[in-house]
Amino acid sequence: MRTNDEVGGHIDANVDADVDTKLVASYVGMLQLLTETKYFVSESGYLGIGSSAVVPGDLVVLIFGCGMSYLLRPDGSGKHRLIGDAYVHGIMEGELMAQSYATQSFTIC
């Protein structure tokens, strides 16, 4: 069994003393291998899982009318490339809409 550190990730979270972080890291690593996904932490501190192609600098966006969050990558010309969908804990059930948020338009190529 490969640990999460061996697949290029790490877990850095405040957890209860009862949680075996090595076991959790191993489990997350196996999930990444089996599902070709990668977990990430947003700049705002939200934990998410999405495409294995996600890289630092990608954006997590909610699109009005869609039930999923998405990953966009700026291409440097003002346009964005759709990387894929993502699960981001704490925003998927409308929690973000209860807070103040900024809206922005994107051109997706």
C-alpha positions in Angstrom: 0.0 0.0 0.0 1.3 3.4 -0.9 1.0 6.3 1.4 -0.3 9.7 0.4 3.2 11.2 0.7 4.3 8.7 -2.0 1.7 10.0 -4.4 2.7 13.7 -3.9 0.3 14.9 -1.3 0.1 15.6 2.4 -2.5 16.2 5.1 -2.1 19.3 7.2 -5.2 19.8 9.3 -6.3 20.2 12.9 -7.7 16.8 13.7 -9.0 15.1 16.8 -6.4 13.0 18.8 -8.3 9.9 18.0 -7.7 10.2 14.2 -4.8 8.2 12.8 -3.4 10.7 10.3 -1.1 8.2 8.6 -4.1 5.9 8.0 -6.1 8.9 6.6 -3.2 9.9 4.4 -2.9 6.4 3.1 -6.6 6.2 2.4 -6.7 9.5 0.5 -3.6 8.4 -1.5 -5.4 5.3 -2.6 -8.5 7.2 -3.5 -6.4 9.5 -5.7 -4.8 6.5 -7.4 -8.0 4.7 -8.0 -10.1 7.7 -9.1 -7.5 9.8 -10.9 -8.4 12.7 -8.6 -6.4 15.0 -6.5 -7.3 16.7 -3.2 -6.5 20.4 -2.7 -7.0 23.2 -0.2 -8.3 26.5 -1.5 -6.7 29.8 -0.5 -9.8 30.3 1.7 -9.1 27.0 3.5 -11.8 24.8 1.9 -10.8 21.2 1.3 -11.7 19.8 -2.1 -11.2 17.0 -4.5 -11.2 17.3 -8.2 -9.4 16.5 -11.4 -5.9 15.1 -11.2 -4.9 17.9 -13.5 -5.6 20.6 -10.8 -2.6 22.9 -10.1 -1.9 25.9 -7.9 -3.5 29.0 -9.5 -6.6 27.2 -10.7 -9.9 28.7 -9.6 -12.9 27.0 -7.9 -16.1 28.5 -9.2 -19.8 28.0 -8.7 -21.9 28.5 -11.8 -25.4 29.7 -11.1 -27.9 27.0 -12.0 -25.3 24.1 -11.7 -25.3 21.7 -8.8 -21.5 21.3 -8.8 -18.4 23.5 -8.4 -15.9 23.6 -11.3 -12.2 24.2 -11.7 -11.1 26.9 -14.2 -7.5 27.7 -15.3 -6.6 31.2 -16.4 -4.9 31.0 -19.8 -3.1 34.4 -19.5 -5.3 36.1 -22.2 -8.3 36.8 -20.0 -10.0 33.5 -20.9 -10.2 30.3 -18.8 -10.0 26.6 -19.6 -12.4 24.2 -17.9 -10.3 21.6 -16.0 -13.3 19.7 -14.6 -15.7 19.5 -11.7 -14.8 19.4 -8.1 -16.3 18.6 -4.7 -15.4 21.3 -2.2 -16.5 20.6 1.4 -18.5 23.5 2.9 -19.8 25.1 -0.3 -21.7 22.3 -2.0 -25.0 22.6 -0.1 -25.5 26.3 -0.7 -23.4 27.3 2.4 -21.5 29.8 0.4 -24.7 31.6 -0.8 -25.5 32.4 2.9 -22.3 34.5 3.0 -21.4 37.6 0.9 -19.7 36.6 -2.3 -18.5 38.2 -5.5 -19.9 37.4 -8.9 -17.7 37.4 -12.0 -18.1 36.5 -15.6 -15.7 34.1 -17.3 -15.0 33.3 -21.0 -14.3 29.6 -21.2 -12.3 28.3 -24.1 
